[in-house]
């Protein structure tokens, strides 16, 4: 197998070894998996390599750093006592990462959280 040949018939571990941390290879593997076996656990892992996520608070490449960026992210607080990532949030506690929740609108409509800044 050449270094650029995708091991479609290989095991998930073979594919992971072939991709390593190379986003280009990960994107090629996603395309090959979509046309071939379409292994969901492998596709999930590949998407993380193909589109690496930055750590919270770390600016995206090419984004300006500083106060302006932080003020643009909406801040939500709990309006009811909520269980969040194994801990309890009390009324008025900031809900970290709520702006990115897929069902945030539903939580706001049900008055579990409310937006307190832009």
HELIX and SHEET records of a PDB file:
HELIX    1   1 UNK A   12  UNK A   19  1                                   8    
HELIX    2   2 UNK A   23  UNK A   35  1                                  13    
HELIX    3   3 UNK A   40  UNK A   50  1                                  11    
HELIX    4   4 UNK A   67  UNK A   72  1                                   6    
HELIX    5   5 UNK A   98  UNK A  100  5                                   3    
HELIX    6   6 UNK A  104  UNK A  109  1                                   6    
SHEET    1   A 2 UNK A  75  UNK A  78  0                                        
SHEET    2   A 2 UNK A 113  UNK A 117 -1                                        
SHEET    1   B 2 UNK A  82  UNK A  84  0                                        
SHEET    2   B 2 UNK A  87  UNK A  89 -1                                        
END                                                                             
